[in-house]
Amino acid sequence: MTLKIHAIPPEGRHALAPLFAAYADEMRAVLAGAAVATAEAQAALLACHPAAEVLVAERGGEWLGFAIILDLPEVVFARSCGQLDDLFVRPEARGQGIARALIGAVCDLGRDRQWSHLRWFVPEADAAAIALYERIAARADWRSYIIRLDPASSL
């Protein structure tokens, strides 16, 4: 069966709750026990967030993964750029090129929108994601830093 990647409109994002639950379970370990929202709260946020776009990877009617992206202003180049905010593939579906296909679809979208670049962040503890990204992308010339504004989201 062919892998199909398509956008999920805001009103359909509640159906992604099972994928969000699997993602949150995995991220609890990566984020060293940080408080993670429920899948329902995650889906509700994406259903009403004006800037978020969600792509889903589907095969045979089964949703295998998702990518959440943002189209952002890039002042230096007076263009837009893309940010891949979250990327997840169900563990049993990994190793089949789904993450690559999702990133490829986001890049295609970015080329159509004339983005200057696509960027994303990954926790240092997410070794599997880093291994993929090292194969398909170049490391950026800058570091990421964060100021935690909510103690519940601390690592």
C-alpha positions in Angstrom: 0.0 0.0 0.0 1.1 3.5 -0.8 2.0 6.0 1.9 -0.1 9.1 1.6 0.7 12.4 3.3 -2.0 15.0 3.6 -3.1 18.0 5.7 -5.6 17.6 8.5 -8.0 20.6 8.7 -8.5 22.1 12.2 -11.9 20.5 12.6 -10.4 17.0 12.0 -7.5 17.2 14.4 -9.3 15.7 17.4 -9.1 12.4 15.6 -5.3 12.6 16.1 -5.6 12.1 19.9 -4.4 8.5 19.8 -1.2 9.5 17.9 -0.7 12.4 20.3 -1.0 10.0 23.3 1.7 7.8 21.9 3.9 10.8 21.2 3.4 12.1 24.8 4.2 8.7 26.2 7.5 8.7 24.3 8.3 12.3 25.1 7.9 11.7 28.9 11.0 9.6 28.8 12.9 12.0 26.5 12.0 15.0 28.6 12.9 13.4 31.9 9.5 13.4 33.4 8.2 16.9 32.5 4.5 17.3 32.8 2.9 16.5 29.4 -0.6 17.5 28.5 -3.3 14.9 27.7 -3.8 13.9 24.1 -7.2 15.5 24.2 -5.8 18.9 25.3 -3.1 18.6 22.6 -5.7 17.9 19.9 -7.9 20.8 21.2 -5.0 23.2 21.0 -4.2 22.2 17.4 -7.9 22.4 16.5 -8.0 26.1 17.4 -4.4 27.3 16.9 -4.4 29.7 14.0 -0.8 29.2 12.9 -0.4 25.4 13.3 -0.7 23.1 10.3 -0.8 19.3 10.7 0.3 16.8 8.1 -0.5 13.1 8.6 1.1 10.0 7.1 -1.5 7.4 6.3 -1.3 3.9 4.8 -4.4 1.8 4.2 -6.5 4.1 6.3 -4.2 3.9 9.3 -2.5 7.0 10.6 1.2 6.2 11.2 2.7 9.6 12.0 2.3 13.4 11.9 4.2 16.6 11.5 3.2 19.9 13.0 4.5 22.9 11.1 4.4 26.7 11.4 4.9 29.2 8.6 7.0 32.0 10.2 8.4 35.4 9.1 12.1 35.4 8.4 13.1 39.1 8.7 16.7 38.8 7.6 15.6 37.5 4.2 12.3 39.3 4.1 10.6 36.0 3.4 9.0 33.2 5.3 10.6 30.1 6.7 9.1 26.9 8.1 9.4 25.4 11.5 8.8 21.8 12.1 7.5 21.9 15.6 6.8 18.2 16.2 7.4 15.0 14.2 6.2 11.6 15.3 6.0 8.1 13.8 4.4 5.3 15.7 7.1 2.9 17.0 5.8 -0.1 15.0 5.9 1.9 11.8 9.5 3.2 12.1 12.2 2.2 9.7 9.9 2.5 6.7 10.8 6.0 5.6 7.8 7.7 7.1 9.6 10.4 9.0 11.7 11.1 5.8 8.5 11.3 3.8 6.9 13.7 6.2 9.9 15.9 6.2 10.0 15.7 2.4 6.4 16.8 2.2 7.1 19.7 4.5 10.1 20.7 2.3 7.9 20.5 -0.8 5.3 22.7 0.8 8.1 25.1 1.8 9.5 25.3 -1.8 5.9 26.1 -3.0 5.7 28.8 -0.4 9.3 30.0 -1.2 10.5 29.5 2.4 14.1 30.5 2.9 14.6 27.4 5.0 13.0 24.8 7.3 14.2 24.6 10.9 13.5 22.4 13.8 14.7 21.6 17.3 15.2 18.2 18.9 15.9 17.3 22.5 19.5 16.1 23.0 18.2 12.9 24.6 16.2 11.9 21.5 19.0 9.8 20.0 16.9 8.1 17.3 15.6 11.4 15.9 19.1 12.9 16.0 20.5 9.9 14.0 17.9 10.4 11.3 18.4 14.2 11.2 22.2 13.8 11.0 21.6 11.7 7.8 19.2 14.0 6.0 20.0 17.6 7.2 22.8 19.8 8.1 23.4 21.0 11.6 22.5 24.7 12.1 25.2 27.2 12.9 23.5 28.3 16.1 22.4 26.8 19.4 19.0 26.6 20.9 18.3 28.1 24.3 15.1 28.2 26.4 13.7 30.2 29.3 11.1 28.1 31.1 8.1 30.3 31.9 6.0 27.6 33.4 7.6 25.3 36.1 5.2 22.5 35.0 6.9 22.3 31.6 10.5 22.1 33.1 12.8 19.3 32.2 
